[in-house]
């Protein structure tokens, strides 16, 4: 059990959105705000994805302890909860908000509780409604500007630099990025590649890349390198749809479900390629990479030379290419999946990624 002052009051955790009741929310919030009582929790909005996000309007009895009247409750409430929970993503986000976010100066949404359990596997967090701060949520169908991407890279550089060498694999530590626990999803995607390359989304990328055998080999090579070279904490999934822009132009990231120990280039490539329209990426990606390396050094990370960094960046493109080819439409809308996959497909050609990975 993670993140609980008094686990008995809030457990077992609900497995469906219907279980997010005023009584349960009172117990959950008391793990951080003793004595708070929720008298009503009205469901306003539901967003499905790898996790389900439920916006609830809260009413309190007496002292609200400074808590807001609207919060997002995020957890494994969908039909795929068991499969996704076994990948460790719900637990990882609880770990981020209960342990990692409190140690470092990272830009992230505020959380009001974060709870996890092992059996049945579940993790739930309560997050601020960022719309109350008038942030802008990024989306793949609205590419970011190079300036916005540079701001996001500074946020990632801080995560990487401040945690460099400080988190080793072990009990209670984040897992290695793409570790054995994720083998189930990789095996499933590898088996589905022939069908995925025959589906409409695949043709948003060049047909020259439609080689299941070569793609499997490339991903295996990349996964082994990331695990072997792991040095710092990485977001793991910083695509454009997980970014948001504050009114002061600071860029933060949502969905810390894949926080892990990995390599800087994984986050950097995934963010740049997913966030920029093709002409902007081609015109600015080397400069953006250089800016990231300077920021990484300023935050305490031993930045590699530009040549070594570029080679690592080229190889990392394969991760986004397979993820957005295979990402289910229940996890992201079809227009988002297609737009992002197309960007990675063209980057695969521009970066000659198969050759960079030696396959």
Secondary structure as UniProt FT lines:
FT   HELIX           7..10
FT   HELIX           17..19
FT   HELIX           22..29
FT   TURN            30..32
FT   TURN            34..35
FT   STRAND          38..47
FT   STRAND          52..60
FT   TURN            65..66
FT   STRAND          70..75
FT   TURN            79..80
FT   HELIX           81..85
FT   TURN            86..88
FT   HELIX           89..95
FT   HELIX           96..100
FT   TURN            101..103
FT   STRAND          111..117
FT   TURN            118..121
FT   STRAND          122..128
FT   HELIX           130..133
FT   STRAND          136..137
FT   TURN            140..141
FT   HELIX           146..163
FT   TURN            164..166
FT   TURN            171..172
FT   TURN            177..178
FT   HELIX           180..182
FT   HELIX           183..198
FT   HELIX           200..204
FT   HELIX           207..209
FT   HELIX           212..228
FT   STRAND          232..234
FT   HELIX           240..242
FT   STRAND          243..245
FT   TURN            247..248
FT   STRAND          251..253
FT   TURN            257..258
FT   STRAND          260..262
FT   HELIX           264..275
FT   HELIX           278..298
FT   TURN            299..300
FT   HELIX           306..326
FT   TURN            329..331
FT   HELIX           334..351
FT   HELIX           353..356
FT   TURN            357..358
//
